[in-house]
């Protein structure tokens, strides 16, 4: 047994529990059906977990371009893994019948890919996700589908498509019949499977007016359906996607002391009211190089870099989208290298951090949808405020190689307040000069909740005592075990 890990986990759990337990996290009376309330876990069904052997047709785990065997039943088996990290939504990618493991070369929109499982198994997965308060989303590729697509093989459909350079086909979305067929395929799917979101992909050369027509039809089918894309578009999607976001955040967080002047660029239009669409916040995605690669290229320790990046991502304005495998520092530069099978036998350091981080985020409406103000941003030291009428948070991101200090003026916090740090268990009081002095060690993110000044934190002291009791009990148990073995 790893004694150090056991002790550190016990200490962190008790202290975090005591801090949250004595601090009321406000739940504003707002419309909770806002996509900013979600944090999305992005997976590929084939690469996640292979549970059922019944759908293992011609799989070859040694061929990076082949199907590897992951299925709906495999994701169903690992729901607790996703839930424990606090994600509120899972994106399954394209699940339609396809000639490729990523589901992009669609053969038939009316069928699910048999390598992934059956229609019944997909329905069961979605039902079980909902039981665990996790929403589901699927990709709907509009273009770049298989040349053997069912529609292309029908008579009198030569004007429905054009052949692309890669021997796939693109639909003629100016054709009213094609438009209706695509809309019917998408609306029929959500009616049958009750998914909570659709991500429209492969939008190149697709008219914005048609995309809006499709979005409108989808939302008429289900008014609470999220419709997003992973490509830039002027259409009426629920989030704004900017492909430069990944490069921006990889450059800031891949190393310490990096230029962080552009940290606001992805979400600034939303914060300034220039758009009503929140931003997709990402450090990588299924089509980019992994964040781990960027950190490793700098000779940095990827798990630490990932935790700092996620700490910022989960507390900034927007919708965090995290690629599967980030929690195990999965590496790679290009697909298919970046689409390695998920390994569930690795250390849980990042997963534990995500669990604590999202536990706070999911309980605080303010951290998800509250107002934002950047107070400090200089070479990796970022301090910002998330606030609403109900509560106020100060987030300090020390992405440097030294312990940093930052003074908050009482005009920001108010008089006779306390700042309660949730992860480093620091309680900051107003000093004699009226300032609040924050101190944070290198490569850490801290969330301070602003509260009225209190006396001695009795629950905190009890929790701290409990840690010592647990530690002593652990040592006694080890000694007894050793004595019993010696006697035996």
N, C-alpha and C positions, 0 to 999 in steps of 0.2 A: 504493500500500500504506500502511496506517495504522501508522507506525513505533511510535508510543506504545503502541498496542494490542498490537503484536507483542512489544515488550519486556516490557510488564506481564504478558502471558500467559506468556511464557517464564519470567519471574521467579517468578510464582505457582505455575506447574506444577512447576518445579524444587524450590522450597522446600517445597511441600506434599508432593511425592514423597519428599524427603529426610526430612521429619519423620515421615511415615507409615512410611517405610522403616526408620527407626531405632527406631521405637516399636512394640512388639508389641501389636496389638489383639486382645483375648481373644475367643475363640469358645466360649462356655460350652456344656457338654454338656446342652442342654435340648431340649425338643420344639420344633423349628423351625416346626411347623405351628400357629402361633399368629397370629391376625390382627394382633397388634401388630407382627409382623415385616414387615407389608406397608406400602407407601405407594401410594395409589391415584390414578391419573390419570383424571379424569372427562370423557368426551367425548360429543358427539352425532355419530353417524356422518355424517349429512347435512351437517354444518357443518365437517367436518375437512379432507378432501381428495378432490377428484374425479379419479379415475384412469381409470375406464372410461366411455366414451361410450355403450356398449351399453345401459345402464340409465337414460339421461337422458330419461325420459318427462316431457314437459310441465314441465320445470324452468324457473324464473324467478328468477335471482339478484338481480333488482331488487325483487322482492316479498318482504318480510321474513317473510311467513306461508307462502310456497311452498317446495317442495323446491328445494334449490340444487345438488344433484348429488353430494354426498359419498357415498362407498361403501366397502364392505369392502376392495376392492382399493386404495383410497386410503390407508386406515389401514395395510394391509400394506406399502405403499410407504414409509411413514413410521415403521416400527418402530424404526429406528435413532435417530430423533429422540426417541422415548419412552425407549428404552433408555439413551441418552446422559445423560438427566437422572436416571437411577437409579430410576425407578419400577418396582415389582415387580408391579403389577397395573393393568390398564386396565378401566374400566367403560364399556361401549359404549352404555349406555342401552337403551331398548326397541328390539328389532330385528324385532318381529313386523309382519306386514302391517297397515298403518295408513293412515288418511286424512290424518295430520299428519306433518310432517317430524321431530318429536321422538318419534314412535312411540307417543304416549300413547293416541290414538284407535284402539285395536286392532280390526281387522276379523276376524282369524283367528289364533289362537294356534299353529296347526299349520303356518303358512307364514311365511317371512321377507319383509320388505318388498322388493318388486322394484326400487324406486329404489336400494336399498342393494346389490343384487347377488343372486347365486344362493346356494342352500344349499351348493353345492360351494365357492363363494368364501368363505363364512363359515367352513366347516370348514378351508379352507386358511389363512385368517387366524389362527384359533385354534391350528392346528398350528405355524405360523411364530412366533407369540407364545411358545409353549412352547419352541421351539428356542432362543429368546433369553431364556429364564428369566423370562418375563412371564406372569402369570396373567390370565385373562379373566373378566369379570362382565357379566351383562345384567340389565336391569330387567324385572320381570314385573308390569305394571299389573293389579291385581285389580279396580279399579272405574274409572268414568269412561271407558268404552270406547265405540267407535262404535255408534250406533243400528242400523247395518247389519251388526253382528257376525254371523258365521255361525250361532252358537247362537240368537240372537234371531230369525233368519229361519226357523228350523225350526218345524214344527208342534208344538202342545201344549207350547210353552215360554213361554207368557205369564206363568207363575208363577215364571220364572227371573230376572226382572229388573224394575226400576222405572226410569221415565224421569226423568232429572235435568233441572234448569232450563236447562242448556246444550244440550239435545236429545241428549245422550249418555245412556248407560244405566249403572246400577249393578246388580251381580249380587245376588240374594237369597241371601246366603251362609248363611242359616239352613236353606236347602233342601239336604238330603243329596245330591241328584243334582247340584246346582250345585257343592257342595263337592268331590265326587269328580271332576267334570269339570275343575275348576281344578287339583286335585292331579295328575290324569293329564296335563294339558297341560304343567305345569311339569316333572314328572319325565320325561316323554317327551322334552322339549326337552334337558334336561341329559344324558340317555342318548344322544341323537343327536349332540350337538355337543361334549360333553366340556368344558363350561365349568367354571370353578373357583369361581364364585360366582353367586348370585341375589340381586338387590335387589328386595324386594317393595315396590311403591309403590301409591298411591291406597288407603290403608287405612281411610279414613273410614267409621265405622259398621260395620266388620268385627269380629266377635267375636274376642276374644283367644284363646279356646279353639280356634277354627277355625284361626287363624294358627299356633298351636303344633302343631296336627295337621298342617298343611301343612309346617311346618319339619321335623317328625319324619319325614314321608314323603320329603322332599327329602334328608335326611341318611341315610336308609336306602338311597336310591338311590346316594349317594356320601358316605361317612362323612367325607371331608375337604373337603366343599363348605362354603364360607362362605355364610351366609344373613344378610343385613342389610336395613335399611330406611333411607329418608331422611325418616322421620316418627317422632315420639315414639310409643313403644309399650311395654307391659308384657310383650310376648311374648318368647320365648326366642331373640332374635336374638344374633348374635355380637358386635355392638357396641351401645353406647348412643348414641342420637342425640338431641341437644338443640338445638332451633332457635334458642335464645338464644346458642349458641356463636359464631355468625357475628357477631352484633351486639356481643358482648363483645370479640372480637378486633379487629373493625374499629375500635371506639372506642379501644382501647389503642394500636394500631399505625398508625392513619391519620395521626398527627402525633407530634412529639417531646414529651417531658415530660407525657404524658397520665397520668391516674390509672390505675395498673396493679394496683390492689388486688384486682380480680376475676379476675386471670389464672389462678388455681387452680380457680375455680368449675366449669368444664366437666369436669375430670378428678379433682377432689378425692374424690368418692365411691369411685372406683376405687382411688386411691392409699390411701385410708383403709380399704379392705377392705369397704366397705358394699355393693359389687356386684362380681361377677367379670367384668363386661363392660367392656372398655376403651372409651374415648370417641372418637367421630368428631371430629377436629380440623380446622376449616375456617376460612378467612377469607372465603369466599363459596361459592356453589354455583350450579347451573343455574337455580334459581328466585329467587335473591336479586340485589340490586344488586352489581356487581363491586366488589372491594376498590379497584381503581384509581379508581373514582368517589369513594369516601370520601376517598382521599388527595388527589385533585385538588380536591375541595371545600374542602380545607384549604390549598390553594395549595402543596402539597408535591410533591416529585418522585416519582412513583409507583414507578419501578424501585427506588429506594433503600428506600422504605417496604415494598415487596414482599419485598425480600431480608431486611430485619430481621424481618418477620413470619414468613417461611418458616424463617429460622434458629431462631426460637423453636419454631415448630410441629413441626419435624423432630427436636427434641431433648426435647420434653415427653412425658409419658406419654400414650399413645393411638395412634390410627390416623390419620395425615395423609391428607386427601382434597383434591386440588388440581384445580381446574377448568381445562380446556383453555383456552389463551390467557393464563393467568396469567403464563406465561414471556415474553410479549410485552406485558404490561401492558394487556390488552384491557379496554375500558371498556363502560359501559352501566348502565342503571338497572333496566329490566324486560325480561323476554322479550317480544318477539323481539330487542330491541336488544342484549341481553346474549349472544345466540346468533349473533354475527357469524361469518363464515367465518374459519377460522384462516389467518393470514398468515405464510408461512414465509420472507419476504424481509426480516425485521426484524433488529435487532441482537441479539447473543447474550449480552448481559451477564447477564441473570437465568438463562439456561440454563447458562452456565458456572458460575455460583454454585451452582445446584442440583446440577450434576454433582459438584463438589467436596464439597458438603455431604452428599449421599446416598452418595457413595463411602465416607465415614467411617461414616455411619449403617448402611449395609448390611454393613459389616465388623464392626460391634460389636454383639454381642448385648445388652450392657449399655445402650447408648444406646436400644435398641428396647424391651427388656423389663425392664431393671434397676429397682432401687428409686429413689425420688425424694425429695429433701428441699430445700425452699426455704430459702435462707440469707439473702437480702436481696430486698426488693421495695418500692421507694419511687419513685414518680413517674417510672417508665420505666426505672429501673435495677433489673435483675433478675439475681440470681446464684443458681444452684441446682446441686445435686449429683445425678448419676446414678451409681449404684454397684451392685456385686455382689461376690461372693466373688473374682471374677477380676480386676476392674479398677475404676477410679474416674475419673469425669470431673467437671470443674467447667465449667459453662456460664455465660458472662457476656453479658448482653444490655444493651447501652448504647443505650436508646431515648430519649436526651436530646440536647440541643443543645450539650453540652460534653464534653470529655474527662473521664472518671470514674476514680477510684481506689477500690479496695476491698481491705481487709486480711483475709486468711484466717488464722485461728488454727491453730496446729500441732495442736490437738485435733481439728480437722476433717481435716487433711491428713496429719499425722504428722511425725516428725522426719526431717531429712536426705532430703527429697523434692525433686523438681523438677516444675514444671507446664509442660508443653510446649504452647504455643499452635499450633494447626494452620493457622490462616489468616493471622495477623499475625506468625507465626514468632518469637514471643516465648518465651524460656525464663526462668521465674521460680524463683529460689532462695530459700531461707530467709534472712531478714535477721538482723542481730545481735540484734534484739529477739525473735526466734523467730517472727515473722510472715512471711506470704507476701503481697507487695504486687502486686496486679493493676492494670494501667493500660490503659485501652481508649479509643480515640478515639470521637467521637460517631457514632451511627447505625451501629454495627457489632455483630456477634455473634461471640464467640470461643469455641472449644472447647478447653479445657485438659485434657490427659490427665496424671494423676498417676502419676509413675514414680519409681523409686529414683534417687538422685543419681548422675550420671555425670560423666565427665571431659569433655574437648573432644569435640564432636560432629564426628568426622572426616567422615562422609557428608554432613553439612550443609555443611561447608567445601568439600567436593568439588563439591557441587551449586551452591554459590555461585560457585565458580570456573568451573563449566560455564556459568553464566549470563553471566559476563563474556566467556568464549570465544565463546559464541553471538552476543553483542552485537558483538564485534569482527569476527567473520566476516560478520555482517550488514552492517556498515559497509563492510568491504572489498568485499563483493559489490556494494553500491550504487555505490561509487566506480569499480569496474571497469566496471559497466554504463554509468555516465556517460562514462567515458573512451572506451569502445567506440563509443558514440553520437556523441561528438565526432569521433573518427577517421573514422566513416562519413560 
